[in-house]
Amino acid sequence: MTTASSSPPFQFPDLMASDSEPDDSYSPSPSQNPTPTPTGPNPAQLLHLSFNQDHGCFSAGTDLGFCIYNCDPFREIFRRDFGPRGAVGLVQMLFRCNILTIVGGGGPDPLYSPNKVMIWDDHQSRCIGELSFRSEVKGVRLRRDRIVVVLVQKIFVYNFADLKLLHQIETIANPKGLCEVSYLGPQAVLVCPGLQKGQIRVEHYGSKRTKFIMAHDSRLACFALSQDGRLLATASSKGTLIRVFNTLDGSLLQEVRRGADRAEIHSLSFSSNAQWLAVSSDKGTVHVFNLKVDSGSLGNEISRSPSTSPPNSSAISSLSFMKGVLPRYFSSEWSMAKFHLQEGLEYIVAFGHQKNTVVVLGMDGSFYLCEFDPVNGGEMTQLEYYNILKPEETF
């Protein structure tokens, strides 16, 4: 296996013609595939960064191809450089197996059309199938049994084994390609924008139920699902408040405050046990919040008892006793830990596999591994730094 992973490779069956509509049909891979050339680090422009499903790896799309990295310990697993016409605008991993999806982009002459999702088998070092659309692909999400493709105003859900179209969803204009899907459990939970500003649509494929949540008054900027799909965190274009919902009944479980001034939220991420929530924004700060709801008990509507929460779990304003008199700002729940970065850059975050750690990836190529104090909070400690575009800048 190219990734040298202990996980078994995904056995992708022979791909047959799908039942999709003409504008989103499967067609065989071109007979001429680009030949990737494994090389050493090259100067490249980053076009896309994304974590895999369990946050143990991340992928980087560049103007030359794509690269895959392990988070802990940090190392490059492999890269595929396709040359000056090899730009990859989106790349998504399927856990640690040999199957990825790539979308062309990032210039006038990308590797593939930005209207196509190419299914790449790294065992064969070539594309084994594709999904074609009438408009640009804005996002792709993967489960072992599903491929979810996001367009500006439509989402398509396919069966991974044969690329059969299972579901189509209409959304409000979604230029960021916002969409998330759970990856634990036999049945998927999918969340995406609804048809109204600030509205979230939740698809429970196991129970065949659809739930709509009015999360914000302004447009959605970012959202995240817990691994089991029971918790949903949302942020609006204002970027001041983060809300956490129960996806089963749509109830608001918790509201936390990132700050007082407007910010663009770039990333939200739950820890594996859904005890913590990490947030990054264009303000150059990563926040970690303590969550008060145990996602495993949501079905019984049992919240985590106060005794199991850290003493300083979320900083509550000392003026909270005047909650009924002063503005809502003064009684807000604030983050318990922070990490400061360069303002104005785009960063995405996830929790590390080591306890109480956060991984931060920047569009400048930066990789940070940080540790937070779950009891006292405060400024996080930087444990590691690397730059995938400038390997010499490592300390």
C-alpha positions in Angstrom: 0.0 0.0 0.0 1.4 3.4 -1.0 0.5 5.1 2.2 2.3 2.5 4.3 -0.8 2.4 6.6 -1.8 -0.4 8.8 -5.4 0.1 7.6 -6.5 -2.4 4.9 -6.9 -0.9 1.4 -10.4 0.0 0.3 -11.5 -2.6 -2.2 -13.2 -0.6 -4.9 -15.3 -2.8 -7.2 -15.4 -2.5 -11.0 -17.2 0.7 -11.7 -20.2 0.3 -14.0 -22.4 2.9 -15.6 -24.5 4.7 -13.0 -28.2 5.7 -12.9 -27.3 9.3 -12.6 -28.9 12.1 -14.6 -27.0 13.3 -17.7 -25.4 16.2 -15.8 -23.9 14.0 -13.0 -23.2 10.7 -14.6 -20.3 8.4 -14.2 -18.0 7.9 -17.2 -15.0 5.7 -17.5 -11.6 7.1 -16.8 -9.7 8.6 -19.8 -7.3 6.1 -21.3 -4.6 8.7 -21.0 -3.9 9.4 -17.3 -1.2 11.8 -16.1 1.8 10.0 -14.8 2.7 11.1 -11.3 6.4 11.4 -10.5 7.2 11.0 -6.8 9.8 13.7 -6.1 11.3 15.6 -3.3 9.7 18.8 -2.0 9.1 21.4 -4.7 8.1 25.1 -4.4 4.4 25.0 -4.8 1.3 27.1 -4.2 -1.2 25.7 -1.8 -4.7 25.6 -3.2 -6.5 23.3 -0.6 -6.0 21.7 2.8 -8.2 19.1 4.5 -8.0 16.5 7.2 -9.0 13.0 6.7 -12.0 11.6 8.6 -10.2 10.8 11.9 -7.8 13.8 11.7 -4.8 11.5 11.7 -3.7 12.7 8.3 -4.2 15.7 6.0 -4.0 16.3 2.3 -2.8 19.3 0.4 -3.8 20.3 -3.1 -1.2 22.4 -4.9 -0.6 23.9 -8.3 1.6 20.9 -9.1 -0.5 18.0 -7.7 -1.2 16.8 -4.2 0.6 15.6 -1.1 -0.5 13.5 1.9 0.9 14.0 5.4 0.7 12.2 8.7 -0.1 14.4 11.7 1.6 12.6 14.6 4.4 12.1 14.1 4.5 14.7 11.4 5.8 13.4 8.1 5.1 13.4 4.4 3.6 10.1 3.4 3.6 10.6 -0.3 3.2 13.2 -3.0 2.1 13.1 -6.6 3.5 15.9 -8.8 1.9 16.2 -12.2 3.9 19.2 -13.4 3.0 22.8 -14.3 -0.4 21.7 -15.6 -1.2 19.5 -12.6 -3.1 21.9 -10.3 -5.4 20.1 -7.8 -8.0 22.4 -6.3 -9.7 19.9 -4.0 -8.4 16.6 -2.6 -10.2 14.3 -0.1 -8.8 11.2 1.6 -10.8 8.2 2.5 -9.3 7.5 6.0 -5.8 6.1 5.1 -6.7 3.9 2.2 -5.5 4.1 -1.4 -8.7 5.8 -2.7 -8.9 9.6 -2.9 -11.0 12.1 -4.8 -9.5 15.0 -6.6 -10.9 18.0 -8.4 -8.9 20.2 -10.7 -8.6 23.9 -10.1 -6.3 26.8 -9.4 -5.5 28.3 -12.8 -6.3 28.4 -16.4 -5.0 24.9 -17.1 -5.7 22.6 -14.2 -5.0 18.8 -14.1 -8.8 18.0 -14.5 -11.9 20.1 -15.1 -13.2 21.8 -11.9 -16.6 20.3 -13.0 -15.4 16.8 -12.4 -14.7 14.6 -9.3 -11.9 12.2 -10.2 -11.6 9.0 -8.2 -7.9 8.3 -7.8 -6.5 4.9 -6.9 -3.0 5.3 -5.6 -2.3 1.6 -5.9 -2.6 2.0 -9.6 -1.4 5.7 -9.6 -4.3 6.7 -11.9 -7.9 7.7 -11.9 -10.4 4.8 -12.1 -13.6 6.8 -12.5 -15.1 10.2 -12.6 -18.3 12.1 -11.9 -19.1 15.0 -14.2 -21.3 18.0 -13.5 -22.6 21.1 -15.4 -21.1 23.5 -12.9 -18.0 23.8 -10.7 -17.6 21.3 -7.8 -17.3 23.3 -4.5 -16.8 20.4 -2.1 -16.5 16.6 -1.7 -17.1 14.6 1.5 -16.4 10.8 1.8 -17.6 7.9 3.9 -16.7 4.3 3.3 -20.1 3.8 1.7 -20.9 7.3 0.2 -19.5 10.1 -1.9 -21.1 13.5 -1.4 -20.5 16.1 -4.0 -21.4 19.8 -3.4 -22.2 22.3 -6.1 -23.2 25.9 -5.6 -26.9 25.1 -5.1 -27.2 21.4 -5.2 -25.7 18.4 -3.4 -25.5 14.8 -4.8 -25.1 11.7 -2.7 -23.7 8.6 -4.4 -23.2 5.0 -3.3 -19.4 4.5 -3.3 -19.4 0.9 -4.5 -21.1 1.6 -7.9 -21.5 5.4 -8.1 -25.3 5.1 -8.2 -27.0 8.4 -7.4 -29.0 8.0 -4.2 -30.1 11.5 -3.3 -30.2 15.1 -4.6 -30.6 18.1 -2.3 -31.4 21.7 -3.3 -29.6 24.4 -1.2 -29.4 28.1 -0.9 -26.3 29.6 -2.7 -23.4 27.8 -1.2 -20.1 29.1 -2.8 -18.0 27.7 0.1 -19.2 24.2 -0.5 -20.4 23.8 3.1 -21.5 20.2 3.9 -20.5 17.6 6.5 -21.2 14.0 6.9 -20.7 11.7 9.9 -18.3 8.8 9.4 -19.0 6.6 12.5 -21.9 4.1 12.5 -23.7 2.3 9.7 -26.0 5.1 8.7 -24.9 8.6 7.6 -26.0 11.9 9.0 -25.5 14.7 6.5 -25.8 18.5 7.2 -25.9 21.2 4.6 -27.4 24.7 4.1 -31.1 24.7 3.7 -33.1 27.0 1.4 -33.2 30.0 3.7 -30.4 32.2 5.0 -29.0 30.8 8.2 -30.9 27.5 8.0 -29.3 24.1 8.3 -30.8 20.9 6.8 -30.0 17.6 8.6 -30.5 14.3 6.8 -30.8 11.2 9.0 -30.4 8.5 6.4 -30.9 5.7 9.0 -34.4 6.9 10.0 -35.1 8.6 6.7 -35.9 11.8 8.5 -35.1 15.4 7.5 -34.7 18.1 10.2 -34.4 21.9 9.6 -32.7 24.1 12.1 -32.7 27.9 12.0 -29.2 28.3 13.3 -28.6 32.0 12.7 -30.2 35.1 11.4 -27.3 35.9 9.0 -25.7 33.6 6.4 -23.8 30.5 7.4 -20.0 30.7 7.4 -19.0 27.4 8.8 -20.3 24.3 10.6 -19.0 20.9 11.9 -20.4 17.5 12.9 -19.3 15.3 15.7 -18.0 12.0 14.6 -21.3 10.2 15.3 -23.3 13.0 13.8 -25.3 13.8 17.0 -23.8 17.2 17.6 -23.7 20.2 15.2 -21.6 23.3 15.7 -22.5 26.4 13.6 -21.1 29.9 13.0 -22.6 32.7 11.0 -21.0 35.4 8.9 -20.8 37.6 12.0 -18.4 35.1 13.6 -19.1 36.2 17.2 -21.2 33.3 18.5 -20.8 29.5 18.0 -24.0 27.4 18.6 -24.1 23.7 19.3 -27.3 21.8 18.4 -28.7 18.3 18.9 -29.1 17.0 15.4 -31.8 14.5 16.5 -34.4 17.1 17.6 -32.7 20.4 16.5 -32.6 21.8 20.0 -29.9 24.4 20.9 -27.6 22.8 23.5 -25.0 25.5 24.1 -23.9 28.9 22.8 -20.3 30.1 23.2 -18.6 33.4 22.2 -15.5 33.7 20.1 -15.3 37.4 20.5 -17.1 40.7 20.4 -16.0 41.9 16.9 -17.0 40.5 13.6 -14.7 37.7 12.2 -14.7 35.1 9.4 -14.8 31.7 10.9 -12.6 29.3 8.8 -12.9 26.1 10.7 -14.8 24.3 13.5 -13.9 20.9 14.9 -15.1 18.6 17.6 -12.8 16.4 19.6 -13.3 12.6 19.2 -15.3 12.4 22.5 -17.1 15.7 21.7 -15.9 17.2 25.0 -14.1 20.1 23.2 -14.7 22.3 20.3 -11.9 24.1 18.4 -12.5 27.3 16.3 -10.2 29.2 14.0 -10.9 32.6 12.4 -9.2 35.3 10.4 -8.3 37.1 13.6 -5.4 34.7 13.9 -6.6 33.0 17.1 -7.6 29.4 17.7 -10.1 29.0 20.5 -10.9 25.8 22.4 -14.3 25.6 24.2 -15.5 23.1 26.7 -18.8 21.4 25.8 -21.3 20.5 28.4 -23.2 17.9 26.6 -22.2 14.3 26.1 -23.1 13.3 22.6 -23.4 9.7 23.6 -26.3 10.4 25.9 -28.3 12.7 23.6 -30.8 10.0 22.8 -31.7 10.0 26.5 -31.4 13.8 26.8 -28.9 13.4 29.6 -26.3 16.2 29.8 -22.9 15.8 31.4 -23.1 16.4 35.1 -21.2 19.5 36.4 -18.9 17.2 38.4 -17.4 15.8 35.2 -16.6 19.2 33.7 -13.2 20.9 34.3 -13.2 23.5 37.1 -12.6 26.3 34.6 -14.3 24.6 31.6 -15.6 27.8 29.9 -14.8 31.2 31.2 -18.1 32.8 32.2 -18.1 36.6 32.6 -17.8 37.6 36.3 -20.8 39.8 35.6 -23.1 36.9 34.8 -25.0 37.6 38.0 -26.4 40.6 36.2 -27.5 38.6 33.2 -31.0 40.0 33.3 -29.8 43.6 33.3 -26.7 43.8 31.2 -26.4 42.8 27.5 -26.0 39.2 26.6 -22.2 39.8 25.9 -21.4 39.9 29.6 -22.9 36.5 30.4 -21.4 34.7 27.4 -19.3 31.6 27.7 -15.8 32.2 26.5 -13.1 29.9 25.3 -10.9 28.2 28.0 -7.8 28.0 25.8 -6.3 30.0 23.0 -3.4 29.9 20.5 -2.3 33.0 18.6 -1.2 33.0 14.9 -0.7 35.4 12.1 -3.9 37.5 11.6 -5.5 37.5 8.1 -4.4 34.0 7.1 -6.7 31.0 6.7 -6.2 28.2 9.2 -8.1 24.9 9.7 -8.1 23.0 13.0 -8.6 19.5 14.4 -7.9 17.8 17.7 -4.7 15.7 17.7 -4.5 12.0 18.7 -2.4 12.9 21.7 -4.6 14.0 24.7 -5.4 17.7 24.9 -3.7 18.6 21.6 -4.8 20.6 18.6 -3.4 20.5 15.1 -3.5 23.7 13.1 -2.9 23.9 9.4 -2.3 27.2 7.5 -2.7 28.1 3.9 0.9 29.5 4.1 2.0 25.8 4.6 2.3 26.0 8.4 1.7 23.0 10.6 1.3 23.5 14.4 0.8 20.9 17.1 -0.3 22.6 20.3 -1.3 21.5 23.8 -3.9 23.0 26.0 -4.4 22.7 29.8 -7.9 21.2 30.3 -8.1 22.5 33.8 -6.5 25.9 33.9 -6.8 26.8 30.2 -5.0 29.9 29.0 -2.5 30.2 26.2 -1.7 26.9 24.5 1.8 25.5 24.3 3.4 25.0 20.9 4.9 21.5 20.7 5.8 21.4 17.0 6.0 23.6 13.9 6.7 22.7 10.3 6.1 24.3 7.0 5.3 22.0 4.1 6.2 24.6 1.5 9.5 25.5 3.2 10.9 22.3 4.9 13.9 24.2 6.1 11.7 26.4 8.4 11.2 23.8 11.1 11.8 24.2 14.8 
